[in-house]
């Protein structure tokens, strides 16, 4: 009988240092498919970051800082999975 393939259910994350605090945001590989599929609009992505960083933190960031976070998150997802979001 062949050996079964062991499935690991890791929760991959990316961390952001904002001010004196470090915030953890899950990567796509650590999310459940229904949650990931909801991230199909700019508003949904902003709500995702509000949830994980805190709305008070996200809303106080400049658009430039918000874009840095979104771009770093997308780039790290690509590195972790080998796929770009949407694939």
C-alpha positions in Angstrom: 0.0 0.0 0.0 1.5 3.4 -0.9 2.2 5.9 1.8 -0.5 8.6 2.1 0.4 12.2 1.3 0.5 14.2 4.5 -1.5 17.4 4.2 -0.4 20.3 6.3 -2.9 23.1 7.0 -0.4 25.9 7.6 -1.7 29.4 8.2 0.8 31.5 6.2 0.8 35.2 7.2 2.6 38.5 6.4 3.4 40.9 9.2 3.3 44.7 8.9 4.9 47.1 11.3 2.8 50.2 11.7 3.9 52.7 14.3 5.0 50.7 17.3 2.7 47.7 16.6 3.0 44.6 14.4 -0.1 43.4 12.6 -0.6 39.9 11.1 -2.5 39.4 7.9 -3.2 36.0 6.5 -1.9 35.1 3.0 -4.2 33.5 0.5 -2.6 30.1 1.1 -3.7 30.3 4.7 -7.3 31.3 4.0 -10.4 29.2 3.2 -11.6 29.4 -0.3 -14.9 31.2 0.4 -13.2 34.0 2.3 -10.6 34.4 -0.5 -13.2 34.4 -3.3 -14.9 37.4 -1.6 -11.8 39.5 -2.2 -12.9 40.4 -5.7 -13.4 44.2 -5.4 -11.3 47.1 -4.0 -13.9 47.6 -1.2 -13.7 43.9 -0.3 -9.9 44.1 -0.1 -10.1 47.2 2.0 -12.6 45.5 4.4 -10.2 42.5 4.6 -7.4 44.8 5.7 -9.7 46.7 8.1 -10.6 43.3 9.7 -6.9 42.2 10.2 -5.2 45.6 10.9 -8.2 47.2 12.7 -10.4 49.7 11.0 -9.0 52.5 13.2 -5.5 51.7 11.9 -6.4 51.2 8.3 -8.5 54.3 8.1 -5.7 56.5 9.5 -3.2 55.4 6.9 -2.5 57.4 3.8 -3.5 56.0 0.4 0.2 55.5 -0.3 0.6 53.4 2.9 -2.5 51.4 2.1 -1.2 50.7 -1.4 2.2 49.6 0.0 0.3 47.1 2.2 -1.9 45.8 -0.6 1.1 45.5 -3.0 3.3 43.7 -0.4 0.4 41.3 0.5 -0.1 40.5 -3.2 3.6 40.0 -3.9 4.0 37.8 -0.8 1.0 35.7 -2.0 2.6 35.2 -5.3 5.9 34.2 -3.7 4.1 31.7 -1.3 1.9 30.1 -3.8 3.6 30.7 -7.2 0.3 32.1 -8.5 -1.0 35.7 -8.9 -4.3 36.5 -7.3 -7.1 35.6 -9.6 -5.4 32.5 -10.9 
